[in-house]
Amino acid sequence: MTLKLKGDKEISKILTIKQKSLQINLNENIYGTFAEIGAGQETVRNFFRAGGSSGTIAKAMSAYDKDFSDAIYGVESDNRYVSESRLRKMLNHEVRLVEDRISREKHPDKLFFAFANTVATIDFTKKFKGHGWVGIKFQLDPLEDYNEIILHVRFKQTNAQLQQETLGVLGVNLIFGGFYMHDDPKEIVKSLYDNIEKDQIEIDMINFSGCRFMYVDNRLMSLQLVKNEMTEAVMFGPDGMNLLPSQELYKKNILALRGSFRPVTKVNMDIYEKAKKLFLAEKTVNKDNVQIVFEITLTNLRAEGKINERDFLDRAELLCSLGQTVMITNFQEYYRLVEYFAQFTKARMALAMGVYNLIQIFDEKYYRQLSGGILEAFGKLFFKDLKVYLYPLKNHDTGEFYTSENLKVHPRMKELYKFFKYNGKLIDIKDFNPDILDILSREVLKMIQDGEEGWEDMLPEGIAHIIKDQRLFGYTSRRRLNKLS
């Protein structure tokens, strides 16, 4: 694959940081500013060192003092300087200055940009490894509006100087990707780790916006982060925009529902409604401080061997239409999900699941990689203030409902199961709707794809209309199928 920009010679996909910096410096049209706070001026340093930077760098600055920073970019209402809000103010301010100070009549072909980052590197105690916001606002045509790529990083290295150097490399990759790889946002995401190892830095949120990225679905960009092992979990809201997990989960009471949601059915929403009711009734749960997430694991998305991105977006579209916040994770085991949540909150957490999922949790084969086996996993799962809300399973042959009272686990697990059951960790959802327990998402999916009738009544209100209108999950109307046959 080769890349071009405004008459440049073809360049290879993988370049060193010096080569990337020099390529940008030698483009006579790329011109802008660098504003870096919190970790030196590591990104712009690469451009200075590469040579030929005088035609690219309008200004490089670091407003380290808070009063100076406030005087330039404005005061943050929450006094947080390492934030998305601060980054956006920096980008917008620096772009305005370039526009005001450089004549378009004199430089009609210039492609203006502003690069910024605001970060906190590792502290002296080395307990907080640091994090930051990085972004670029840039033009790809002088007559077009600006495009924007904003991302959040978490440092993994335990040395401040190494973190600074890694940030500088990431910055060059972002700028280069924006100008030279804008036609393929997925490749931009992958290229952010050029010349960087994954154990150096984590990228847990990225958002694309602007005229050249109007077609980009940021939910799909979130998926790329998990798929490429850049992070283990991402979140996006009902509007489809990516969210920062640490920000959304911080000190929250968290209720998580795991499922395939392929498609989301009346059963899924009954679990949600009944579990939410139980969760909000808990004495230790602050009703005004609750975060509910619908979680889909990467393993689930790979159910058919490889990730089908269209299928993923179909699921996401329906959950977002129901006003839900969605999380994509790389946590096959529930205890890893709970461990992840515990990084951000000490408040009450809960999982809502069906009996079948609980039976799997008590299967020892999932914990062979742990030195402490299933006991270690359960220690991590229930060590925190966790409850499990259990939705019954119907035996479709006998009509019997399985609950925590009559489900069967392996004989070796019986005493362990009793311990958690009778210590109030497992709570049965009793006011469930028995009339919908025959609904199975895999059967609904097959009916949709085969053009059968009757599946509409198995889904929440409005969902069938969206599936038909947007032709999700391979939907084709029966009338059209008849014509094709």
C-alpha positions, 0 to 999 in steps of 0.5 A, a space after each residue: 500500500 502506498 500513500 500520497 498527498 498533493 504531489 508528494 512522491 509515493 511513500 511506504 506504509 511503515 516509516 521511522 519517526 524521523 522519516 515521518 517527521 521529515 516527510 511532513 516537513 518537506 511538504 511545503 503546504 503543511 503548516 501549523 502549531 504545536 501546544 504540549 502540556 505536561 510532558 515536555 515538547 516531545 512531539 515537536 522535538 521530532 520535527 526539529 530534529 528531522 530537519 527542514 522544519 522552518 516551513 512547517 512549524 509556526 509555533 511550539 509552546 508549553 503553557 505549564 503554569 496554570 494561571 498562564 494556561 487559563 489566561 490563554 485557553 480559559 478556565 476549566 470549571 472543574 479545575 481539571 487540566 488533563 481533560 478532553 475539554 482542555 484539549 479541545 480549547 487548545 486545538 480551537 485556540 491555536 487554529 484561530 491564531 494561525 488563521 488570524 496571523 497567516 494571510 490566505 491571500 499570501 498562502 492560498 495552498 497552505 493546509 493549517 493544523 494544530 496539534 496539542 496534548 495535555 498529559 500527566 506522567 507518572 508520579 513520584 510514588 509510581 502508583 499513578 502511571 499517568 494518562 493524557 489527551 492527544 489531538 490534531 485539528 487539520 485541513 486537507 484542502 484550504 477550501 474545506 473545514 477542519 478535521 479532528 482526531 482526538 484520543 486518550 492514552 494511559 501510560 504503562 511505562 514506569 519512567 517519566 522520561 520513557 513516557 515522554 519519548 513514547 508520547 512524542 512518537 505517538 504524536 508524530 504517528 497521529 499527525 502523519 496518519 491524519 495527513 497521509 492516511 485519512 482515506 483509511 481511518 482503520 489504518 490510522 488507528 493501527 499506525 498509532 503504534 508504529 515504532 511503539 510497543 503495546 506494553 508502552 502505552 494504551 489507547 482507550 478512546 478515539 473519535 474522528 470528526 470533520 468533513 473528511 470523516 463524515 462517513 466514519 462510525 466511531 463505534 467501529 473505531 472503538 472496536 479497532 482499539 480492542 481488536 488490535 489489542 490497544 486496550 481491553 475495553 471501550 465504551 460508546 453512548 447512545 449517540 454513537 460517540 466513544 466515551 472514556 471508560 475511566 471517566 464514565 465509571 469513576 466512583 459509579 454504582 455499576 450494573 453490567 449485562 453481558 450478551 450477544 444482543 444479536 438481536 436484542 430481544 424482549 428477554 434481554 430488556 426484561 433482564 435489564 428492567 428487572 435487574 435495574 429495579 433490584 439494583 436501585 433498591 439496594 441500600 448502598 446504591 446511589 440512584 443518581 450515581 448509576 452507570 448501566 452498561 450492555 457488554 459484548 465480549 470480543 469472543 462473542 463477536 468472533 463467534 463465527 471465526 472472525 469479527 464481522 464488523 457489519 454484524 457488530 454495527 447492527 447490534 450496536 445500532 439497536 442498543 443505541 436506539 434503546 438509549 443504552 451505553 455499550 461496552 466492548 471488552 476483551 474479558 472472556 471471564 466475568 472476574 476480569 470484567 469485575 477487576 476492570 470495573 474495580 479500577 475506577 470504583 469502590 461502590 456497589 457493582 452488580 452483574 445481571 445474567 441468565 442461569 446458563 451463564 452462572 453455570 459456566 462461571 462454575 466450570 473449572 476449565 475457564 480458570 486453568 491459567 490461574 495458579 489458584 484456579 477457580 478459587 482465585 477467580 471467585 476471590 477476584 469476582 466476589 471480593 468487591 461489593 458485588 451482587 449477581 442478579 439471576 434470570 431463570 432458564 426455561 427447560 423447553 422440553 419440560 417447561 420447568 424454570 431453573 433458578 438459583 434454588 434448583 440449578 445443578 453445578 459440578 459436585 466439586 463446586 456444590 459447597 462453593 456454590 452454597 457459600 455464595 448463594 447463602 451469603 446473599 451474593 446471588 439474587 433471583 429475579 422473581 418477577 420475570 415474564 414467563 411468556 417470553 422465556 421461549 424467545 432465543 436470539 439465535 432463533 430470532 436471527 435465523 427467522 430474520 435471515 430466512 425471511 420468516 414471519 413472526 419474529 417482530 413480536 419477539 423484539 422490544 418495541 420499535 426494534 423490528 422497524 429499525 431492522 427492516 428500515 436499515 436491513 440489519 442482520 441480513 434482513 430481506 422482506 418475504 416479498 423480495 425473497 419470493 421474487 428472487 426465488 
